Amino acid sequence: MNVAEAVGEALARLGARTVFGVVGSGNFHVTNALVANGARYVAARHEGGAVTMADAYARVGGGLGVVSVHQGPGLTNAVTGMAEAAKSRTPLLVVAGEVAAAAVRSNFRIDQAAVAAAVGAVPERVHSPQTALDDVARACRTAVAERRTVLLGLPLDVQGAALPDAGERRSAPAGRRPLPVRIPPLPVPPPAAVARFADVLQAARRPVFIAGRGARLSGAREPLGELAGRCGALPATSAVARGLFTGDPFALDVSGGFATPAAAELIRHADLVVGWGCSLTMWTTRHGALIGPDATVVQVDADARALGAHCQVDLGLIGDAAETARAVLAELAARGHAATGYRTPEVAERLAREGRWQDVPYEEHPPGKDDADGPRVDPRTLTIALDAMLPRERTVAVDSGNFMGYPAMFLDVPDGDGLVFTQAFQAVGLGLATAIGAAVARPDRLTVAALGDGGALMSVAELETAVRLGLGLLVVVYDDEAYGAEVHHFGPGGHPLDTVTFPPADLAAIGRGFGCAAATVRRPDDLAAVADWLAGPRDRPMVVDAKVTRGRPAWWLAEAFRGH
């Protein structure tokens, strides 16, 4: 057995159940070894798509995300997806070939470790045949236990070398079995900190909880929901954790730029705001406007570096969201404390009436004078109509762009895994690959890829991947024939817009060319074609080219550009 074969076997044993990638000469043997040891291999059409698919697969409960790429350009093609995964703290392993140390003139030679470190990933390497299995185990341990994106470099000369016998390997476990991936104990604040936090909760009259990615990953829905009920808190989420409190009549949905008017007002009037595994960034707090001037701010996070990084806090606790919630819940129960707090009949009635974006009245966007090509549908009307048609069990994957709030807010999701929001790097073009990875991880749900026309055309090659896999994927393109964010941001200033506007493209015809079902939608009645597809076998994707109105900016756009 050579090292490439041993690495593939070890990765399969360590949890690489599904591997995404694009195979070249540098990762050919290790990828085949993964497959030979039981891993499913999903071939993408571009490395950027492959790494984003693996990222999404990990996010929606597929376990460790694994991607296999060629050295040099294979890795550089994957860099944008790696940056998104690293910023999102996705447990992801990027297995990449690497030029042999002696091949100093190789065309493929770059400093791959520096590339990884530059985007926030952790560079690791299989250093020698003697250390290969330990090197693999260390990389997997870092990815899983620390929730990091890790690059595992496989030098070609080491890959081809024979794996030594167990007695010749440094620190090698017997029987070619790599070191186990051990998860460290989850951090819990000390009793004194828990007691102080309980004091703050007891004193609050209008508490609000905002749960973020950390709360979602720690499985904190149940303890946070119970704690919110005991102290009278209204639970909300950041955008990436949307759906975590679905079904709670006092849930505020999302805090931040996507918050409903009712949610924004209730959060703004809170006397206590607690961030649970939530960074409380400018997006989640609307640049601080959602935190009242007299509100007490508490932040709970397993990463000490996150405390106070974006928002001044009055009390910071280093702890896992779920375990900390259980600890403070036990403390309040021991004290016999229970309060109505913000959970009044009046608030319940208001949320039942105004708690969803579908409940907020709006005026239809006019088609606009430049739309002589035909009528256009208001993106809110389009999304509300889609929401009523789709099955409840769904996964919504959203790309970046002017359109992104419509699917993120008007499409309901069933739980905390229902929205895959790859926005940590704010890269346009990741949405389609995100949807494919999510669909592979959760084939029991309908997956919706919500894209702008810019992102759709950037990533269009992956439609072939979706067709080849037979995915029942609904691809909805909010087509305004422009990079709409730039149009609406710079247009009012009188700047020329020729660089960010484009002639019409028949995206439905492009979808059919890849083998998808397709329809062009200009009015709600055109969605009948989607209803027909939903009622059928759904054995191939459907592309919906929605010609949306484009005369007005999305309401969150000005807020977003304040952060640029």
ZAMARGU-4260 file (C-alpha; in steps of 0.2 Angstrom, whole numbers, plus 5000, padded with zeros to 4 digits):
<rodrens>
0) 5000/5000/5000 | 5007/5017/4995 | 5003/5033/5005 | 4990/5039/4993 | 4980/5023/4996
5) 4983/5024/5015 | 4977/5042/5016 | 4961/5038/5006 | 4958/5023/5018 | 4961/5034/5033
10) 4950/5048/5028 | 4936/5036/5025 | 4938/5028/5042 | 4938/5046/5050 | 4921/5051/5042
15) 4923/5055/5024 | 4907/5048/5018 | 4904/5060/5004 | 4918/5068/4994 | 4916/5082/4982
20) 4930/5087/4969 | 4937/5089/4952 | 4951/5076/4949 | 4968/5079/4941 | 4984/5070/4941
25) 4988/5076/4958 | 4973/5069/4967 | 4968/5055/4956 | 4975/5041/4967 | 4969/5047/4984
30) 4951/5050/4977 | 4951/5033/4970 | 4956/5026/4987 | 4942/5036/4995 | 4930/5028/4984
35) 4937/5011/4986 | 4935/5012/5005 | 4916/5017/5004 | 4916/5036/5001 | 4903/5043/4988
40) 4912/5054/4976 | 4903/5068/4968 | 4911/5076/4953 | 4909/5095/4951 | 4913/5105/4935
45) 4924/5117/4944 | 4934/5117/4960 | 4925/5132/4966 | 4909/5123/4965 | 4916/5107/4973
50) 4922/5116/4989 | 4906/5126/4991 | 4896/5109/4989 | 4906/5101/5002 | 4904/5117/5013
55) 4885/5116/5011 | 4885/5097/5014 | 4893/5100/5031 | 4882/5114/5036 | 4866/5104/5034
60) 4871/5090/5044 | 4881/5079/5033 | 4896/5078/5045 | 4914/5083/5040 | 4914/5091/5023
65) 4928/5084/5012 | 4934/5090/4995 | 4948/5084/4983 | 4957/5095/4971 | 4972/5095/4960
70) 4988/5105/4966 | 4991/5123/4960 | 4977/5129/4949 | 4965/5116/4956 | 4968/5124/4973
75) 4967/5142/4967 | 4951/5138/4958 | 4944/5133/4975 | 4950/5148/4985 | 4934/5159/4985
80) 4924/5144/4992 | 4938/5141/5005 | 4937/5159/5011 | 4918/5157/5013 | 4920/5141/5023
85) 4934/5147/5034 | 4924/5163/5038 | 4909/5152/5042 | 4919/5140/5053 | 4913/5126/5043
90) 4922/5109/5048 | 4929/5106/5030 | 4944/5096/5024 | 4952/5102/5007 | 4963/5087/5001
95) 4975/5094/4988 | 4989/5087/4978 | 5005/5097/4981 | 5021/5098/4971 | 5036/5088/4977
100) 5049/5098/4987 | 5062/5094/4974 | 5051/5099/4959 | 5057/5117/4960 | 5053/5121/4942
105) 5036/5114/4941 | 5022/5124/4933 | 5011/5120/4947 | 5022/5126/4961 | 5014/5139/4972
110) 5015/5141/4991 | 4999/5132/4995 | 5001/5134/5014 | 5002/5153/5012 | 4986/5153/5000
115) 4976/5143/5014 | 4982/5154/5028 | 4978/5170/5018 | 4960/5166/5017 | 4959/5160/5035
120) 4961/5141/5033 | 4973/5130/5042 | 4987/5123/5032 | 4992/5105/5036 | 5003/5093/5026
125) 5006/5074/5025 | 5025/5076/5029 | 5032/5059/5026 | 5027/5041/5024 | 5031/5038/5042
130) 5020/5052/5049 | 5006/5050/5036 | 4992/5043/5046 | 4995/5054/5061 | 4996/5069/5049
135) 4979/5064/5042 | 4971/5062/5059 | 4978/5079/5065 | 4970/5088/5050 | 4953/5079/5053
140) 4954/5083/5072 | 4957/5101/5069 | 4943/5102/5056 | 4930/5094/5067 | 4935/5098/5085
145) 4939/5117/5081 | 4926/5119/5067 | 4940/5125/5055 | 4943/5124/5036 | 4959/5114/5034
150) 4970/5112/5019 | 4979/5095/5019 | 4993/5095/5006 | 4998/5078/4998 | 5016/5080/4990
155) 5017/5069/4975 | 5033/5061/4980 | 5026/5056/4997 | 5010/5050/4989 | 5019/5038/4979
160) 5030/5031/4993 | 5026/5014/5001 | 5018/5015/5018 | 5030/5008/5031 | 5025/4994/5042
165) 5017/4999/5058 | 5033/4997/5068 | 5042/5009/5057 | 5029/5023/5058 | 5032/5037/5071
170) 5018/5036/5084 | 5008/5024/5073 | 4994/5015/5080 | 4993/4996/5076 | 4984/4989/5061
175) 4986/5004/5050 | 4972/5013/5060 | 4974/5031/5062 | 4973/5041/5078 | 4954/5044/5083
180) 4947/5061/5081 | 4942/5066/5099 | 4931/5080/5102 | 4936/5091/5117 | 4924/5094/5131
185) 4912/5108/5128 | 4916/5124/5137 | 4904/5130/5151 | 4906/5146/5161 | 4911/5144/5179
190) 4897/5144/5192 | 4901/5162/5198 | 4898/5168/5180 | 4883/5158/5178 | 4876/5165/5194
195) 4880/5183/5188 | 4871/5179/5171 | 4856/5173/5181 | 4855/5189/5191 | 4855/5199/5174
200) 4841/5188/5167 | 4831/5189/5183 | 4832/5208/5183 | 4826/5210/5164 | 4809/5214/5160
205) 4810/5214/5141 | 4824/5201/5137 | 4828/5196/5119 | 4839/5181/5114 | 4848/5182/5097
210) 4855/5165/5092 | 4868/5163/5079 | 4878/5150/5070 | 4886/5144/5086 | 4869/5141/5094
215) 4863/5131/5079 | 4879/5121/5078 | 4878/5116/5097 | 4860/5110/5095 | 4854/5124/5107
220) 4836/5126/5101 | 4828/5116/5115 | 4838/5123/5130 | 4837/5141/5123 | 4818/5139/5120
225) 4815/5132/5138 | 4826/5146/5145 | 4817/5159/5135 | 4800/5153/5142 | 4806/5153/5160
230) 4813/5171/5159 | 4801/5178/5147 | 4813/5181/5132 | 4808/5183/5114 | 4820/5172/5104
235) 4827/5179/5087 | 4841/5173/5076 | 4855/5180/5065 | 4852/5176/5047 | 4863/5161/5046
240) 4853/5152/5060 | 4836/5157/5053 | 4823/5144/5057 | 4830/5138/5074 | 4815/5144/5083
245) 4802/5139/5070 | 4785/5135/5079 | 4788/5146/5094 | 4774/5159/5094 | 4785/5172/5102
250) 4799/5170/5090 | 4805/5185/5081 | 4813/5176/5066 | 4828/5186/5060 | 4837/5201/5069
255) 4845/5213/5058 | 4843/5220/5040 | 4830/5206/5036 | 4820/5209/5052 | 4801/5213/5050
260) 4796/5230/5056 | 4787/5222/5072 | 4803/5212/5076 | 4814/5227/5074 | 4803/5237/5086
265) 4802/5224/5099 | 4821/5221/5099 | 4825/5239/5099 | 4814/5241/5115 | 4822/5226/5124
270) 4831/5230/5141 | 4842/5215/5139 | 4850/5207/5123 | 4859/5191/5124 | 4869/5184/5109
275) 4870/5165/5110 | 4884/5159/5098 | 4881/5175/5089 | 4894/5188/5084 | 4882/5203/5085
280) 4889/5211/5070 | 4883/5226/5061 | 4872/5215/5050 | 4863/5207/5065 | 4861/5224/5075
285) 4859/5236/5060 | 4875/5244/5065 | 4869/5245/5083 | 4852/5253/5079 | 4843/5238/5086
290) 4851/5239/5103 | 4843/5252/5114 | 4854/5265/5122 | 4849/5258/5140 | 4850/5239/5135
295) 4861/5227/5144 | 4871/5217/5132 | 4877/5199/5136 | 4887/5188/5124 | 4889/5169/5126
300) 4902/5161/5114 | 4914/5146/5114 | 4927/5157/5106 | 4934/5170/5118 | 4940/5180/5104
305) 4922/5183/5098 | 4917/5192/5114 | 4915/5210/5111 | 4923/5209/5094 | 4909/5218/5085
310) 4898/5226/5099 | 4902/5232/5116 | 4895/5220/5129 | 4892/5221/5148 | 4894/5203/5152
315) 4904/5190/5141 | 4904/5172/5145 | 4915/5159/5137 | 4904/5144/5134 | 4895/5133/5122
320) 4878/5140/5119 | 4868/5124/5123 | 4878/5119/5139 | 4878/5137/5145 | 4859/5138/5143
325) 4857/5122/5152 | 4868/5129/5166 | 4859/5145/5169 | 4842/5137/5167 | 4846/5125/5181
330) 4852/5140/5191 | 4836/5150/5188 | 4826/5134/5192 | 4835/5132/5209 | 4831/5150/5213
335) 4812/5146/5209 | 4813/5161/5196 | 4800/5161/5182 | 4794/5177/5173 | 4782/5183/5160
340) 4794/5196/5154 | 4792/5200/5136 | 4780/5186/5133 | 4764/5195/5135 | 4747/5192/5126
345) 4749/5208/5117 | 4766/5203/5110 | 4759/5186/5105 | 4744/5194/5096 | 4756/5206/5087
350) 4767/5193/5081 | 4753/5182/5075 | 4747/5197/5065 | 4764/5205/5059 | 4777/5192/5063
355) 4780/5186/5045 | 4786/5196/5030 | 4771/5189/5021 | 4760/5198/5033 | 4768/5216/5030
360) 4757/5225/5016 | 4767/5232/5001 | 4763/5241/4985 | 4768/5231/4969 | 4783/5238/4960
365) 4778/5245/4943 | 4785/5237/4928 | 4795/5252/4923 | 4797/5262/4907 | 4812/5252/4901
370) 4803/5235/4901 | 4796/5235/4884 | 4801/5217/4882 | 4786/5212/4893 | 4779/5212/4910
375) 4789/5209/4925 | 4784/5201/4942 | 4787/5210/4959 | 4800/5199/4968 | 4790/5199/4984
380) 4774/5193/4974 | 4784/5180/4966 | 4792/5173/4982 | 4776/5173/4992 | 4767/5163/4978
385) 4782/5151/4978 | 4781/5149/4997 | 4763/5144/4996 | 4767/5131/4983 | 4782/5122/4990
390) 4782/5108/5002 | 4785/5113/5020 | 4801/5101/5021 | 4813/5112/5011 | 4831/5118/5011
395) 4833/5136/5004 | 4851/5140/4998 | 4853/5159/4994 | 4867/5167/4983 | 4873/5185/4986
400) 4866/5200/4977 | 4852/5213/4977 | 4839/5200/4977 | 4844/5189/4991 | 4833/5196/5005
405) 4817/5190/4995 | 4820/5172/4997 | 4829/5173/5013 | 4814/5182/5021 | 4798/5177/5011
410) 4802/5158/5010 | 4798/5150/5026 | 4810/5136/5032 | 4806/5122/5044 | 4821/5122/5056
415) 4838/5128/5058 | 4845/5118/5044 | 4832/5125/5032 | 4842/5140/5026 | 4860/5139/5019
420) 4866/5156/5019 | 4884/5157/5012 | 4886/5175/5015 | 4902/5176/5026 | 4913/5182/5012
425) 4898/5190/5002 | 4904/5182/4986 | 4892/5181/4971 | 4891/5164/4962 | 4891/5152/4977
430) 4872/5149/4978 | 4870/5135/4965 | 4884/5124/4972 | 4878/5128/4989 | 4861/5120/4984
435) 4869/5105/4976 | 4879/5101/4992 | 4863/5104/5003 | 4853/5092/4991 | 4866/5079/4992
440) 4866/5080/5011 | 4847/5081/5013 | 4839/5071/4999 | 4823/5070/5009 | 4819/5088/5006
445) 4816/5099/4991 | 4831/5111/4989 | 4828/5128/4982 | 4843/5138/4974 | 4839/5156/4975
450) 4850/5165/4963 | 4852/5182/4954 | 4856/5182/4935 | 4874/5187/4939 | 4877/5173/4951
455) 4868/5160/4940 | 4878/5164/4925 | 4895/5163/4935 | 4891/5146/4941 | 4880/5139/4927
460) 4892/5124/4923 | 4886/5116/4939 | 4869/5114/4931 | 4876/5099/4922 | 4881/5092/4939
465) 4864/5094/4946 | 4856/5085/4931 | 4869/5071/4931 | 4865/5068/4949 | 4846/5068/4946
470) 4843/5081/4959 | 4825/5087/4961 | 4832/5105/4963 | 4822/5121/4960 | 4833/5134/4953
475) 4824/5151/4954 | 4834/5165/4946 | 4829/5183/4950 | 4833/5190/4934 | 4835/5209/4933
480) 4848/5208/4919 | 4861/5218/4930 | 4872/5218/4945 | 4857/5226/4954 | 4866/5231/4970
485) 4878/5242/4960 | 4864/5249/4949 | 4854/5255/4964 | 4868/5260/4974 | 4877/5270/4961
490) 4863/5275/4949 | 4855/5288/4959 | 4872/5297/4959 | 4871/5299/4940 | 4885/5287/4937
495) 4885/5277/4920 | 4879/5260/4922 | 4885/5251/4906 | 4897/5241/4916 | 4884/5233/4927
500) 4869/5230/4915 | 4867/5217/4902 | 4856/5212/4887 | 4842/5200/4890 | 4847/5181/4892
505) 4835/5167/4890 | 4840/5158/4905 | 4826/5145/4903 | 4833/5140/4887 | 4850/5138/4894
510) 4843/5127/4908 | 4835/5116/4895 | 4851/5115/4886 | 4859/5107/4901 | 4844/5095/4903
515) 4833/5104/4915 | 4815/5108/4915 | 4812/5126/4913 | 4800/5141/4913 | 4800/5159/4911
520) 4790/5169/4923 | 4784/5186/4920 | 4767/5186/4931 | 4761/5174/4945 | 4751/5164/4933
525) 4767/5158/4924 | 4771/5148/4940 | 4759/5135/4935 | 4773/5127/4926 | 4782/5125/4943
530) 4766/5117/4951 | 4767/5104/4937 | 4785/5100/4940 | 4782/5099/4959 | 4768/5087/4956
535) 4779/5076/4945 | 4794/5064/4948 | 4806/5079/4951 | 4820/5068/4944 | 4829/5083/4936
540) 4831/5101/4941 | 4819/5115/4936 | 4826/5132/4931 | 4814/5147/4934 | 4819/5162/4924
545) 4809/5175/4934 | 4810/5192/4925 | 4808/5203/4941 | 4805/5222/4942 | 4820/5232/4943
550) 4815/5250/4946 | 4818/5250/4965 | 4831/5244/4976 | 4829/5231/4989 | 4825/5239/5006
555) 4841/5231/5014 | 4852/5238/5001 | 4857/5255/5009 | 4860/5246/5026 | 4872/5233/5017
560) 4882/5247/5008 | 4885/5256/5025 | 4896/5241/5029 | 4907/5243/5013
</rodrens>
